[in-house]
């Protein structure tokens, strides 16, 4: 089953233009998943490299473009900070091969049409058979 990513994460070959930034992937983007796959959202993970385009705007390197599951569980992943409970949103992706870095930037297009942005503050890859995938904990979030 071929899936086309929802707005605002449209792509053209190997490039995504999002909110006036350009994210360049090393190869053409192609999303194919099994029809019974349960991740409802779509994510882009990218990082800066210090390069600029001909207009003087920074270009970013694409790390991941694909399906994911977003969770901002207020009953889990919580900490008491300054007398207030705070939670850390997470995304779960079905990939275990990507070398994420702290500080990678994330854009999530949710099934309900919202767009979430954040920065990777921690990550963990799970290789247990049947539970394979990577969880990214986010900080500095923005919710459109």
Phi, psi and omega in degrees: 000126178272135178238133177257131183289145182282163173302147006263019187262046178289150179230159177226102182068258180239020184233137172242129171254117183224123178046050177068018172242153179248126178246120184251127177259154184288342177216171180299146181273132178214125180247118174224129179219161177292151184295338181263012181288137193261355181289120188268349188246174181231140185230150167236128174242130183213165178218154178280152179229001179084003179269154179234155177272186183294341178270002180083008179269141179295139173254152184241153179264126178284133180254316182215140172218108182175194184285151179200172173237125180262139178217128173236070188284108180288350179260001178216170182055041183248156177217149176270113183235115178058034179084003179237140175282133177230146178241157178249119176294152179228156166235144178242130180236151183276021183247139178240003186261348187276137177265089178286161177229149172301136181095351174303146180265148184227137170235129180241127174259110184279156180300333181272006176097348178287157174238129180245137174239151178193182180232139181291122176254342177194156177210156179211133177256132180250124182251005180300127180307130181090346180235017184299138177159179180231136176253132176245124173269138187247156173221176178052046185284155174221133185237113180275000000 
